[in-house]
Amino acid sequence: MGATRTLAADALVDMIMPFGQFVIGTLVLVTLVVSAHRLLQRGPSRMGGAMLLSGGAVIGLAIVGYLVQLL
């Protein structure tokens, strides 16, 4: 009976995982939209810093998504 519980738990995690990836993808998309909007508001004088901030946010979210996927 113990093996059945383990298999059921694995199946549940496998079913939930695509939803977690969807959430991560949605957060990345929202971050990109917000970053692009803020970049356009700041104008060309601050584009370098804003691009670094946007890139850092995207890379950070990608790393978090990868680490969550490993769990």
CHARMM internal coordinates of N, CA and C (Angstrom, degrees):
IC EDIT
DIST 1 N 1 CA 1.4417
DIST 1 CA 1 C 1.5239
ANGL 1 N 1 CA 1 C 111.95
DIST 1 C 2 N 1.3094
ANGL 1 CA 1 C 2 N 117.81
DIHE 1 N 1 CA 1 C 2 N -30.19
DIST 2 N 2 CA 1.4626
ANGL 1 C 2 N 2 CA 120.44
DIHE 1 CA 1 C 2 N 2 CA -179.32
DIST 2 CA 2 C 1.5118
ANGL 2 N 2 CA 2 C 112.50
DIHE 1 C 2 N 2 CA 2 C -64.64
DIST 2 C 3 N 1.3170
ANGL 2 CA 2 C 3 N 117.41
DIHE 2 N 2 CA 2 C 3 N -36.76
DIST 3 N 3 CA 1.4636
ANGL 2 C 3 N 3 CA 121.01
DIHE 2 CA 2 C 3 N 3 CA 179.89
DIST 3 CA 3 C 1.5210
ANGL 3 N 3 CA 3 C 110.82
DIHE 2 C 3 N 3 CA 3 C -66.51
DIST 3 C 4 N 1.3188
ANGL 3 CA 3 C 4 N 117.73
DIHE 3 N 3 CA 3 C 4 N -34.26
DIST 4 N 4 CA 1.4549
ANGL 3 C 4 N 4 CA 121.20
DIHE 3 CA 3 C 4 N 4 CA 179.60
DIST 4 CA 4 C 1.5118
ANGL 4 N 4 CA 4 C 110.84
DIHE 3 C 4 N 4 CA 4 C -64.97
DIST 4 C 5 N 1.3147
ANGL 4 CA 4 C 5 N 117.52
DIHE 4 N 4 CA 4 C 5 N -40.25
DIST 5 N 5 CA 1.4637
ANGL 4 C 5 N 5 CA 120.63
DIHE 4 CA 4 C 5 N 5 CA 178.35
DIST 5 CA 5 C 1.5136
ANGL 5 N 5 CA 5 C 110.65
DIHE 4 C 5 N 5 CA 5 C -63.53
DIST 5 C 6 N 1.3196
ANGL 5 CA 5 C 6 N 116.98
DIHE 5 N 5 CA 5 C 6 N -40.95
DIST 6 N 6 CA 1.4602
ANGL 5 C 6 N 6 CA 120.60
DIHE 5 CA 5 C 6 N 6 CA 179.40
DIST 6 CA 6 C 1.5214
ANGL 6 N 6 CA 6 C 110.76
DIHE 5 C 6 N 6 CA 6 C -63.57
DIST 6 C 7 N 1.3209
ANGL 6 CA 6 C 7 N 117.16
DIHE 6 N 6 CA 6 C 7 N -44.41
DIST 7 N 7 CA 1.4570
ANGL 6 C 7 N 7 CA 120.52
DIHE 6 CA 6 C 7 N 7 CA 179.24
DIST 7 CA 7 C 1.5212
ANGL 7 N 7 CA 7 C 111.15
DIHE 6 C 7 N 7 CA 7 C -64.17
DIST 7 C 8 N 1.3256
ANGL 7 CA 7 C 8 N 117.26
DIHE 7 N 7 CA 7 C 8 N -39.03
DIST 8 N 8 CA 1.4622
ANGL 7 C 8 N 8 CA 120.62
DIHE 7 CA 7 C 8 N 8 CA 178.57
DIST 8 CA 8 C 1.5211
ANGL 8 N 8 CA 8 C 110.48
DIHE 7 C 8 N 8 CA 8 C -65.25
DIST 8 C 9 N 1.3260
ANGL 8 CA 8 C 9 N 117.24
DIHE 8 N 8 CA 8 C 9 N -39.74
DIST 9 N 9 CA 1.4573
ANGL 8 C 9 N 9 CA 120.46
DIHE 8 CA 8 C 9 N 9 CA 179.08
DIST 9 CA 9 C 1.5240
ANGL 9 N 9 CA 9 C 110.32
DIHE 8 C 9 N 9 CA 9 C -66.09
DIST 9 C 10 N 1.3360
ANGL 9 CA 9 C 10 N 117.56
DIHE 9 N 9 CA 9 C 10 N -40.33
DIST 10 N 10 CA 1.4606
ANGL 9 C 10 N 10 CA 121.00
DIHE 9 CA 9 C 10 N 10 CA 177.99
DIST 10 CA 10 C 1.5201
ANGL 10 N 10 CA 10 C 110.90
DIHE 9 C 10 N 10 CA 10 C -63.52
DIST 10 C 11 N 1.3172
ANGL 10 CA 10 C 11 N 117.09
DIHE 10 N 10 CA 10 C 11 N -40.18
DIST 11 N 11 CA 1.4620
ANGL 10 C 11 N 11 CA 120.70
DIHE 10 CA 10 C 11 N 11 CA 179.01
DIST 11 CA 11 C 1.5227
ANGL 11 N 11 CA 11 C 110.96
DIHE 10 C 11 N 11 CA 11 C -64.72
DIST 11 C 12 N 1.3142
ANGL 11 CA 11 C 12 N 116.61
DIHE 11 N 11 CA 11 C 12 N -39.32
DIST 12 N 12 CA 1.4606
ANGL 11 C 12 N 12 CA 120.43
DIHE 11 CA 11 C 12 N 12 CA 178.56
DIST 12 CA 12 C 1.5188
ANGL 12 N 12 CA 12 C 110.97
DIHE 11 C 12 N 12 CA 12 C -64.35
DIST 12 C 13 N 1.3238
ANGL 12 CA 12 C 13 N 117.04
DIHE 12 N 12 CA 12 C 13 N -44.48
DIST 13 N 13 CA 1.4641
ANGL 12 C 13 N 13 CA 120.45
DIHE 12 CA 12 C 13 N 13 CA 178.32
DIST 13 CA 13 C 1.5241
ANGL 13 N 13 CA 13 C 110.57
DIHE 12 C 13 N 13 CA 13 C -62.94
DIST 13 C 14 N 1.3340
ANGL 13 CA 13 C 14 N 117.89
DIHE 13 N 13 CA 13 C 14 N -40.56
DIST 14 N 14 CA 1.4610
ANGL 13 C 14 N 14 CA 121.50
DIHE 13 CA 13 C 14 N 14 CA 178.30
DIST 14 CA 14 C 1.5255
ANGL 14 N 14 CA 14 C 111.79
DIHE 13 C 14 N 14 CA 14 C -63.33
DIST 14 C 15 N 1.3305
ANGL 14 CA 14 C 15 N 117.22
DIHE 14 N 14 CA 14 C 15 N -32.99
DIST 15 N 15 CA 1.4596
ANGL 14 C 15 N 15 CA 120.17
DIHE 14 CA 14 C 15 N 15 CA 178.51
DIST 15 CA 15 C 1.5188
ANGL 15 N 15 CA 15 C 111.61
DIHE 14 C 15 N 15 CA 15 C -75.77
DIST 15 C 16 N 1.3301
ANGL 15 CA 15 C 16 N 117.79
DIHE 15 N 15 CA 15 C 16 N -32.91
DIST 16 N 16 CA 1.4608
ANGL 15 C 16 N 16 CA 121.72
DIHE 15 CA 15 C 16 N 16 CA -177.97
DIST 16 CA 16 C 1.5280
ANGL 16 N 16 CA 16 C 111.53
DIHE 15 C 16 N 16 CA 16 C -79.82
DIST 16 C 17 N 1.3249
ANGL 16 CA 16 C 17 N 118.34
DIHE 16 N 16 CA 16 C 17 N -30.11
DIST 17 N 17 CA 1.4559
ANGL 16 C 17 N 17 CA 122.05
DIHE 16 CA 16 C 17 N 17 CA -173.93
DIST 17 CA 17 C 1.5279
ANGL 17 N 17 CA 17 C 113.93
DIHE 16 C 17 N 17 CA 17 C -56.66
DIST 17 C 18 N 1.3478
ANGL 17 CA 17 C 18 N 121.39
DIHE 17 N 17 CA 17 C 18 N -45.32
DIST 18 N 18 CA 1.4683
ANGL 17 C 18 N 18 CA 118.87
DIHE 17 CA 17 C 18 N 18 CA 178.45
DIST 18 CA 18 C 1.5291
ANGL 18 N 18 CA 18 C 112.24
DIHE 17 C 18 N 18 CA 18 C -59.84
DIST 18 C 19 N 1.3252
ANGL 18 CA 18 C 19 N 117.25
DIHE 18 N 18 CA 18 C 19 N -33.51
DIST 19 N 19 CA 1.4600
ANGL 18 C 19 N 19 CA 119.71
DIHE 18 CA 18 C 19 N 19 CA 177.43
DIST 19 CA 19 C 1.5245
ANGL 19 N 19 CA 19 C 110.07
DIHE 18 C 19 N 19 CA 19 C -65.71
DIST 19 C 20 N 1.3217
ANGL 19 CA 19 C 20 N 117.23
DIHE 19 N 19 CA 19 C 20 N -39.26
DIST 20 N 20 CA 1.4662
ANGL 19 C 20 N 20 CA 120.82
DIHE 19 CA 19 C 20 N 20 CA 177.50
DIST 20 CA 20 C 1.5173
ANGL 20 N 20 CA 20 C 111.37
DIHE 19 C 20 N 20 CA 20 C -63.42
DIST 20 C 21 N 1.3159
ANGL 20 CA 20 C 21 N 116.85
DIHE 20 N 20 CA 20 C 21 N -39.92
DIST 21 N 21 CA 1.4635
ANGL 20 C 21 N 21 CA 120.21
DIHE 20 CA 20 C 21 N 21 CA 177.17
DIST 21 CA 21 C 1.5155
ANGL 21 N 21 CA 21 C 110.80
DIHE 20 C 21 N 21 CA 21 C -66.41
DIST 21 C 22 N 1.3263
ANGL 21 CA 21 C 22 N 117.30
DIHE 21 N 21 CA 21 C 22 N -35.87
DIST 22 N 22 CA 1.4620
ANGL 21 C 22 N 22 CA 121.13
DIHE 21 CA 21 C 22 N 22 CA 176.43
DIST 22 CA 22 C 1.5250
ANGL 22 N 22 CA 22 C 110.35
DIHE 21 C 22 N 22 CA 22 C -63.53
DIST 22 C 23 N 1.3252
ANGL 22 CA 22 C 23 N 116.93
DIHE 22 N 22 CA 22 C 23 N -42.78
DIST 23 N 23 CA 1.4635
ANGL 22 C 23 N 23 CA 121.06
DIHE 22 CA 22 C 23 N 23 CA 178.97
DIST 23 CA 23 C 1.5256
ANGL 23 N 23 CA 23 C 110.52
DIHE 22 C 23 N 23 CA 23 C -62.97
DIST 23 C 24 N 1.3150
ANGL 23 CA 23 C 24 N 117.21
DIHE 23 N 23 CA 23 C 24 N -43.40
DIST 24 N 24 CA 1.4616
ANGL 23 C 24 N 24 CA 120.97
DIHE 23 CA 23 C 24 N 24 CA 179.33
DIST 24 CA 24 C 1.5287
ANGL 24 N 24 CA 24 C 110.18
DIHE 23 C 24 N 24 CA 24 C -63.40
DIST 24 C 25 N 1.3194
ANGL 24 CA 24 C 25 N 116.93
DIHE 24 N 24 CA 24 C 25 N -44.18
DIST 25 N 25 CA 1.4627
ANGL 24 C 25 N 25 CA 120.41
DIHE 24 CA 24 C 25 N 25 CA 177.94
DIST 25 CA 25 C 1.5166
ANGL 25 N 25 CA 25 C 112.27
DIHE 24 C 25 N 25 CA 25 C -61.86
DIST 25 C 26 N 1.3285
ANGL 25 CA 25 C 26 N 116.37
DIHE 25 N 25 CA 25 C 26 N -39.59
DIST 26 N 26 CA 1.4654
ANGL 25 C 26 N 26 CA 120.67
DIHE 25 CA 25 C 26 N 26 CA 178.02
DIST 26 CA 26 C 1.5253
ANGL 26 N 26 CA 26 C 110.66
DIHE 25 C 26 N 26 CA 26 C -64.72
DIST 26 C 27 N 1.3294
ANGL 26 CA 26 C 27 N 117.17
DIHE 26 N 26 CA 26 C 27 N -42.21
DIST 27 N 27 CA 1.4672
ANGL 26 C 27 N 27 CA 120.09
DIHE 26 CA 26 C 27 N 27 CA 178.61
DIST 27 CA 27 C 1.5250
ANGL 27 N 27 CA 27 C 111.24
DIHE 26 C 27 N 27 CA 27 C -64.42
DIST 27 C 28 N 1.3205
ANGL 27 CA 27 C 28 N 117.42
DIHE 27 N 27 CA 27 C 28 N -38.27
DIST 28 N 28 CA 1.4681
ANGL 27 C 28 N 28 CA 120.29
DIHE 27 CA 27 C 28 N 28 CA 176.60
DIST 28 CA 28 C 1.5127
ANGL 28 N 28 CA 28 C 110.18
DIHE 27 C 28 N 28 CA 28 C -63.19
DIST 28 C 29 N 1.3202
ANGL 28 CA 28 C 29 N 117.47
DIHE 28 N 28 CA 28 C 29 N -43.63
DIST 29 N 29 CA 1.4604
ANGL 28 C 29 N 29 CA 121.09
DIHE 28 CA 28 C 29 N 29 CA 179.07
DIST 29 CA 29 C 1.5219
ANGL 29 N 29 CA 29 C 111.43
DIHE 28 C 29 N 29 CA 29 C -63.04
DIST 29 C 30 N 1.3220
ANGL 29 CA 29 C 30 N 117.53
DIHE 29 N 29 CA 29 C 30 N -43.99
DIST 30 N 30 CA 1.4672
ANGL 29 C 30 N 30 CA 121.22
DIHE 29 CA 29 C 30 N 30 CA 178.22
DIST 30 CA 30 C 1.5297
ANGL 30 N 30 CA 30 C 110.27
DIHE 29 C 30 N 30 CA 30 C -62.19
DIST 30 C 31 N 1.3220
ANGL 30 CA 30 C 31 N 116.70
DIHE 30 N 30 CA 30 C 31 N -41.96
DIST 31 N 31 CA 1.4626
ANGL 30 C 31 N 31 CA 120.31
DIHE 30 CA 30 C 31 N 31 CA 178.72
DIST 31 CA 31 C 1.5162
ANGL 31 N 31 CA 31 C 110.96
DIHE 30 C 31 N 31 CA 31 C -62.04
DIST 31 C 32 N 1.3137
ANGL 31 CA 31 C 32 N 117.46
DIHE 31 N 31 CA 31 C 32 N -42.41
DIST 32 N 32 CA 1.4615
ANGL 31 C 32 N 32 CA 120.40
DIHE 31 CA 31 C 32 N 32 CA 178.87
DIST 32 CA 32 C 1.5294
ANGL 32 N 32 CA 32 C 111.86
DIHE 31 C 32 N 32 CA 32 C -63.64
DIST 32 C 33 N 1.3196
ANGL 32 CA 32 C 33 N 116.59
DIHE 32 N 32 CA 32 C 33 N -42.60
DIST 33 N 33 CA 1.4721
ANGL 32 C 33 N 33 CA 120.11
DIHE 32 CA 32 C 33 N 33 CA -179.61
DIST 33 CA 33 C 1.5222
ANGL 33 N 33 CA 33 C 110.58
DIHE 32 C 33 N 33 CA 33 C -65.24
DIST 33 C 34 N 1.3324
ANGL 33 CA 33 C 34 N 117.05
DIHE 33 N 33 CA 33 C 34 N -45.75
DIST 34 N 34 CA 1.4661
ANGL 33 C 34 N 34 CA 120.62
DIHE 33 CA 33 C 34 N 34 CA 179.87
DIST 34 CA 34 C 1.5222
ANGL 34 N 34 CA 34 C 110.40
DIHE 33 C 34 N 34 CA 34 C -64.08
DIST 34 C 35 N 1.3225
ANGL 34 CA 34 C 35 N 116.91
DIHE 34 N 34 CA 34 C 35 N -42.23
DIST 35 N 35 CA 1.4605
ANGL 34 C 35 N 35 CA 120.39
DIHE 34 CA 34 C 35 N 35 CA 179.90
DIST 35 CA 35 C 1.5247
ANGL 35 N 35 CA 35 C 111.13
DIHE 34 C 35 N 35 CA 35 C -64.37
DIST 35 C 36 N 1.3242
ANGL 35 CA 35 C 36 N 116.83
DIHE 35 N 35 CA 35 C 36 N -43.01
DIST 36 N 36 CA 1.4710
ANGL 35 C 36 N 36 CA 120.03
DIHE 35 CA 35 C 36 N 36 CA 178.77
DIST 36 CA 36 C 1.5276
ANGL 36 N 36 CA 36 C 110.93
DIHE 35 C 36 N 36 CA 36 C -64.35
DIST 36 C 37 N 1.3219
ANGL 36 CA 36 C 37 N 116.77
DIHE 36 N 36 CA 36 C 37 N -40.09
DIST 37 N 37 CA 1.4665
ANGL 36 C 37 N 37 CA 120.53
DIHE 36 CA 36 C 37 N 37 CA 178.76
DIST 37 CA 37 C 1.5288
ANGL 37 N 37 CA 37 C 110.92
DIHE 36 C 37 N 37 CA 37 C -62.72
DIST 37 C 38 N 1.3186
ANGL 37 CA 37 C 38 N 116.02
DIHE 37 N 37 CA 37 C 38 N -45.53
DIST 38 N 38 CA 1.4675
ANGL 37 C 38 N 38 CA 119.67
DIHE 37 CA 37 C 38 N 38 CA 179.40
DIST 38 CA 38 C 1.5189
ANGL 38 N 38 CA 38 C 111.07
DIHE 37 C 38 N 38 CA 38 C -65.94
DIST 38 C 39 N 1.3221
ANGL 38 CA 38 C 39 N 116.52
DIHE 38 N 38 CA 38 C 39 N -35.63
DIST 39 N 39 CA 1.4586
ANGL 38 C 39 N 39 CA 121.03
DIHE 38 CA 38 C 39 N 39 CA 178.59
DIST 39 CA 39 C 1.5254
ANGL 39 N 39 CA 39 C 110.70
DIHE 38 C 39 N 39 CA 39 C -63.64
DIST 39 C 40 N 1.3229
ANGL 39 CA 39 C 40 N 116.71
DIHE 39 N 39 CA 39 C 40 N -43.59
DIST 40 N 40 CA 1.4610
ANGL 39 C 40 N 40 CA 120.20
DIHE 39 CA 39 C 40 N 40 CA 178.90
DIST 40 CA 40 C 1.5225
ANGL 40 N 40 CA 40 C 112.02
DIHE 39 C 40 N 40 CA 40 C -66.27
DIST 40 C 41 N 1.3214
ANGL 40 CA 40 C 41 N 117.54
DIHE 40 N 40 CA 40 C 41 N -32.84
DIST 41 N 41 CA 1.4605
ANGL 40 C 41 N 41 CA 120.76
DIHE 40 CA 40 C 41 N 41 CA 178.80
DIST 41 CA 41 C 1.5253
ANGL 41 N 41 CA 41 C 111.98
DIHE 40 C 41 N 41 CA 41 C -70.78
DIST 41 C 42 N 1.3118
ANGL 41 CA 41 C 42 N 117.10
DIHE 41 N 41 CA 41 C 42 N -33.30
DIST 42 N 42 CA 1.4575
ANGL 41 C 42 N 42 CA 120.57
DIHE 41 CA 41 C 42 N 42 CA -176.54
DIST 42 CA 42 C 1.5186
ANGL 42 N 42 CA 42 C 113.05
DIHE 41 C 42 N 42 CA 42 C -75.23
DIST 42 C 43 N 1.3022
ANGL 42 CA 42 C 43 N 116.73
DIHE 42 N 42 CA 42 C 43 N -27.82
DIST 43 N 43 CA 1.4547
ANGL 42 C 43 N 43 CA 119.51
DIHE 42 CA 42 C 43 N 43 CA 179.22
DIST 43 CA 43 C 1.5093
ANGL 43 N 43 CA 43 C 112.14
DIHE 42 C 43 N 43 CA 43 C 88.67
DIST 43 C 44 N 1.3408
ANGL 43 CA 43 C 44 N 115.29
DIHE 43 N 43 CA 43 C 44 N 178.55
DIST 44 N 44 CA 1.4617
ANGL 43 C 44 N 44 CA 119.56
DIHE 43 CA 43 C 44 N 44 CA -173.85
DIST 44 CA 44 C 1.5313
ANGL 44 N 44 CA 44 C 114.26
DIHE 43 C 44 N 44 CA 44 C -69.05
DIST 44 C 45 N 1.3153
ANGL 44 CA 44 C 45 N 118.59
DIHE 44 N 44 CA 44 C 45 N -21.72
DIST 45 N 45 CA 1.4620
ANGL 44 C 45 N 45 CA 119.98
DIHE 44 CA 44 C 45 N 45 CA -175.62
DIST 45 CA 45 C 1.5294
ANGL 45 N 45 CA 45 C 112.46
DIHE 44 C 45 N 45 CA 45 C -68.87
DIST 45 C 46 N 1.3305
ANGL 45 CA 45 C 46 N 118.17
DIHE 45 N 45 CA 45 C 46 N -25.47
DIST 46 N 46 CA 1.4628
ANGL 45 C 46 N 46 CA 120.93
DIHE 45 CA 45 C 46 N 46 CA -178.35
DIST 46 CA 46 C 1.5173
ANGL 46 N 46 CA 46 C 113.13
DIHE 45 C 46 N 46 CA 46 C -114.89
DIST 46 C 47 N 1.2955
ANGL 46 CA 46 C 47 N 117.06
DIHE 46 N 46 CA 46 C 47 N 18.25
DIST 47 N 47 CA 1.4688
ANGL 46 C 47 N 47 CA 119.70
DIHE 46 CA 46 C 47 N 47 CA -175.61
DIST 47 CA 47 C 1.5225
ANGL 47 N 47 CA 47 C 112.50
DIHE 46 C 47 N 47 CA 47 C -65.33
DIST 47 C 48 N 1.3137
ANGL 47 CA 47 C 48 N 118.29
DIHE 47 N 47 CA 47 C 48 N -36.25
DIST 48 N 48 CA 1.4648
ANGL 47 C 48 N 48 CA 120.20
DIHE 47 CA 47 C 48 N 48 CA -178.76
DIST 48 CA 48 C 1.5181
ANGL 48 N 48 CA 48 C 111.80
DIHE 47 C 48 N 48 CA 48 C -60.69
DIST 48 C 49 N 1.3263
ANGL 48 CA 48 C 49 N 116.47
DIHE 48 N 48 CA 48 C 49 N -50.11
DIST 49 N 49 CA 1.4651
ANGL 48 C 49 N 49 CA 120.44
DIHE 48 CA 48 C 49 N 49 CA 178.76
DIST 49 CA 49 C 1.5105
ANGL 49 N 49 CA 49 C 112.73
DIHE 48 C 49 N 49 CA 49 C -64.76
DIST 49 C 50 N 1.3186
ANGL 49 CA 49 C 50 N 115.72
DIHE 49 N 49 CA 49 C 50 N -39.09
DIST 50 N 50 CA 1.4669
ANGL 49 C 50 N 50 CA 119.30
DIHE 49 CA 49 C 50 N 50 CA 179.74
DIST 50 CA 50 C 1.5217
ANGL 50 N 50 CA 50 C 111.20
DIHE 49 C 50 N 50 CA 50 C -67.57
DIST 50 C 51 N 1.3178
ANGL 50 CA 50 C 51 N 117.05
DIHE 50 N 50 CA 50 C 51 N -36.84
DIST 51 N 51 CA 1.4624
ANGL 50 C 51 N 51 CA 119.77
DIHE 50 CA 50 C 51 N 51 CA 178.15
DIST 51 CA 51 C 1.5277
ANGL 51 N 51 CA 51 C 110.84
DIHE 50 C 51 N 51 CA 51 C -66.73
DIST 51 C 52 N 1.3291
ANGL 51 CA 51 C 52 N 116.50
DIHE 51 N 51 CA 51 C 52 N -38.69
DIST 52 N 52 CA 1.4610
ANGL 51 C 52 N 52 CA 119.52
DIHE 51 CA 51 C 52 N 52 CA 176.36
DIST 52 CA 52 C 1.5250
ANGL 52 N 52 CA 52 C 110.70
DIHE 51 C 52 N 52 CA 52 C -64.27
DIST 52 C 53 N 1.3186
ANGL 52 CA 52 C 53 N 116.70
DIHE 52 N 52 CA 52 C 53 N -41.70
DIST 53 N 53 CA 1.4575
ANGL 52 C 53 N 53 CA 121.05
DIHE 52 CA 52 C 53 N 53 CA 178.39
DIST 53 CA 53 C 1.5305
ANGL 53 N 53 CA 53 C 110.82
DIHE 52 C 53 N 53 CA 53 C -63.70
DIST 53 C 54 N 1.3171
ANGL 53 CA 53 C 54 N 116.91
DIHE 53 N 53 CA 53 C 54 N -44.69
DIST 54 N 54 CA 1.4668
ANGL 53 C 54 N 54 CA 120.94
DIHE 53 CA 53 C 54 N 54 CA 179.64
DIST 54 CA 54 C 1.5194
ANGL 54 N 54 CA 54 C 110.92
DIHE 53 C 54 N 54 CA 54 C -64.68
DIST 54 C 55 N 1.3094
ANGL 54 CA 54 C 55 N 116.44
DIHE 54 N 54 CA 54 C 55 N -45.05
DIST 55 N 55 CA 1.4575
ANGL 54 C 55 N 55 CA 120.08
DIHE 54 CA 54 C 55 N 55 CA 179.08
DIST 55 CA 55 C 1.5171
ANGL 55 N 55 CA 55 C 112.03
DIHE 54 C 55 N 55 CA 55 C -62.75
DIST 55 C 56 N 1.3358
ANGL 55 CA 55 C 56 N 115.84
DIHE 55 N 55 CA 55 C 56 N -41.04
DIST 56 N 56 CA 1.4624
ANGL 55 C 56 N 56 CA 119.87
DIHE 55 CA 55 C 56 N 56 CA 177.69
DIST 56 CA 56 C 1.5177
ANGL 56 N 56 CA 56 C 112.06
DIHE 55 C 56 N 56 CA 56 C -63.14
DIST 56 C 57 N 1.3296
ANGL 56 CA 56 C 57 N 115.69
DIHE 56 N 56 CA 56 C 57 N -39.04
DIST 57 N 57 CA 1.4681
ANGL 56 C 57 N 57 CA 119.56
DIHE 56 CA 56 C 57 N 57 CA 178.70
DIST 57 CA 57 C 1.5295
ANGL 57 N 57 CA 57 C 111.04
DIHE 56 C 57 N 57 CA 57 C -65.22
DIST 57 C 58 N 1.3075
ANGL 57 CA 57 C 58 N 117.07
DIHE 57 N 57 CA 57 C 58 N -42.59
DIST 58 N 58 CA 1.4667
ANGL 57 C 58 N 58 CA 120.75
DIHE 57 CA 57 C 58 N 58 CA -179.39
DIST 58 CA 58 C 1.5228
ANGL 58 N 58 CA 58 C 110.60
DIHE 57 C 58 N 58 CA 58 C -66.54
DIST 58 C 59 N 1.3213
ANGL 58 CA 58 C 59 N 116.41
DIHE 58 N 58 CA 58 C 59 N -44.91
DIST 59 N 59 CA 1.4628
ANGL 58 C 59 N 59 CA 119.96
DIHE 58 CA 58 C 59 N 59 CA 179.91
DIST 59 CA 59 C 1.5292
ANGL 59 N 59 CA 59 C 110.42
DIHE 58 C 59 N 59 CA 59 C -64.51
DIST 59 C 60 N 1.3238
ANGL 59 CA 59 C 60 N 116.90
DIHE 59 N 59 CA 59 C 60 N -41.48
DIST 60 N 60 CA 1.4597
ANGL 59 C 60 N 60 CA 120.62
DIHE 59 CA 59 C 60 N 60 CA 178.47
DIST 60 CA 60 C 1.5218
ANGL 60 N 60 CA 60 C 112.21
DIHE 59 C 60 N 60 CA 60 C -61.27
DIST 60 C 61 N 1.3213
ANGL 60 CA 60 C 61 N 116.74
DIHE 60 N 60 CA 60 C 61 N -43.69
DIST 61 N 61 CA 1.4616
ANGL 60 C 61 N 61 CA 120.21
DIHE 60 CA 60 C 61 N 61 CA 178.49
DIST 61 CA 61 C 1.5266
ANGL 61 N 61 CA 61 C 111.50
DIHE 60 C 61 N 61 CA 61 C -67.29
DIST 61 C 62 N 1.3185
ANGL 61 CA 61 C 62 N 116.73
DIHE 61 N 61 CA 61 C 62 N -35.61
DIST 62 N 62 CA 1.4665
ANGL 61 C 62 N 62 CA 119.19
DIHE 61 CA 61 C 62 N 62 CA 177.63
DIST 62 CA 62 C 1.5230
ANGL 62 N 62 CA 62 C 110.98
DIHE 61 C 62 N 62 CA 62 C -65.69
DIST 62 C 63 N 1.3212
ANGL 62 CA 62 C 63 N 116.95
DIHE 62 N 62 CA 62 C 63 N -39.59
DIST 63 N 63 CA 1.4654
ANGL 62 C 63 N 63 CA 120.78
DIHE 62 CA 62 C 63 N 63 CA 178.48
DIST 63 CA 63 C 1.5214
ANGL 63 N 63 CA 63 C 110.47
DIHE 62 C 63 N 63 CA 63 C -65.96
DIST 63 C 64 N 1.3212
ANGL 63 CA 63 C 64 N 116.81
DIHE 63 N 63 CA 63 C 64 N -43.85
DIST 64 N 64 CA 1.4669
ANGL 63 C 64 N 64 CA 120.19
DIHE 63 CA 63 C 64 N 64 CA 178.27
DIST 64 CA 64 C 1.5223
ANGL 64 N 64 CA 64 C 110.04
DIHE 63 C 64 N 64 CA 64 C -62.03
DIST 64 C 65 N 1.3238
ANGL 64 CA 64 C 65 N 117.72
DIHE 64 N 64 CA 64 C 65 N -42.43
DIST 65 N 65 CA 1.4565
ANGL 64 C 65 N 65 CA 121.24
DIHE 64 CA 64 C 65 N 65 CA 178.14
DIST 65 CA 65 C 1.5187
ANGL 65 N 65 CA 65 C 112.26
DIHE 64 C 65 N 65 CA 65 C -62.16
DIST 65 C 66 N 1.3237
ANGL 65 CA 65 C 66 N 116.63
DIHE 65 N 65 CA 65 C 66 N -40.04
DIST 66 N 66 CA 1.4562
ANGL 65 C 66 N 66 CA 120.43
DIHE 65 CA 65 C 66 N 66 CA 178.59
DIST 66 CA 66 C 1.5203
ANGL 66 N 66 CA 66 C 110.88
DIHE 65 C 66 N 66 CA 66 C -66.49
DIST 66 C 67 N 1.3312
ANGL 66 CA 66 C 67 N 116.71
DIHE 66 N 66 CA 66 C 67 N -42.63
DIST 67 N 67 CA 1.4622
ANGL 66 C 67 N 67 CA 119.62
DIHE 66 CA 66 C 67 N 67 CA 179.82
DIST 67 CA 67 C 1.5231
ANGL 67 N 67 CA 67 C 111.52
DIHE 66 C 67 N 67 CA 67 C -66.21
DIST 67 C 68 N 1.3173
ANGL 67 CA 67 C 68 N 116.99
DIHE 67 N 67 CA 67 C 68 N -38.29
DIST 68 N 68 CA 1.4673
ANGL 67 C 68 N 68 CA 119.90
DIHE 67 CA 67 C 68 N 68 CA 177.87
DIST 68 CA 68 C 1.5135
ANGL 68 N 68 CA 68 C 110.24
DIHE 67 C 68 N 68 CA 68 C -65.98
DIST 68 C 69 N 1.3330
ANGL 68 CA 68 C 69 N 116.57
DIHE 68 N 68 CA 68 C 69 N -36.52
DIST 69 N 69 CA 1.4485
ANGL 68 C 69 N 69 CA 120.18
DIHE 68 CA 68 C 69 N 69 CA -179.92
DIST 69 CA 69 C 1.5257
ANGL 69 N 69 CA 69 C 111.30
DIHE 68 C 69 N 69 CA 69 C -66.67
DIST 69 C 70 N 1.3271
ANGL 69 CA 69 C 70 N 117.37
DIHE 69 N 69 CA 69 C 70 N -30.74
DIST 70 N 70 CA 1.4697
ANGL 69 C 70 N 70 CA 120.56
DIHE 69 CA 69 C 70 N 70 CA 179.24
DIST 70 CA 70 C 1.5196
ANGL 70 N 70 CA 70 C 111.75
DIHE 69 C 70 N 70 CA 70 C -70.10
DIST 70 C 71 N 1.3146
ANGL 70 CA 70 C 71 N 117.09
DIHE 70 N 70 CA 70 C 71 N -26.66
DIST 71 N 71 CA 1.4624
ANGL 70 C 71 N 71 CA 119.69
DIHE 70 CA 70 C 71 N 71 CA 179.87
DIST 71 CA 71 C 1.4816
ANGL 71 N 71 CA 71 C 108.17
DIHE 70 C 71 N 71 CA 71 C -71.63
END
COOR INIT
IC SEED 1 N 1 CA 1 C
IC BUILD
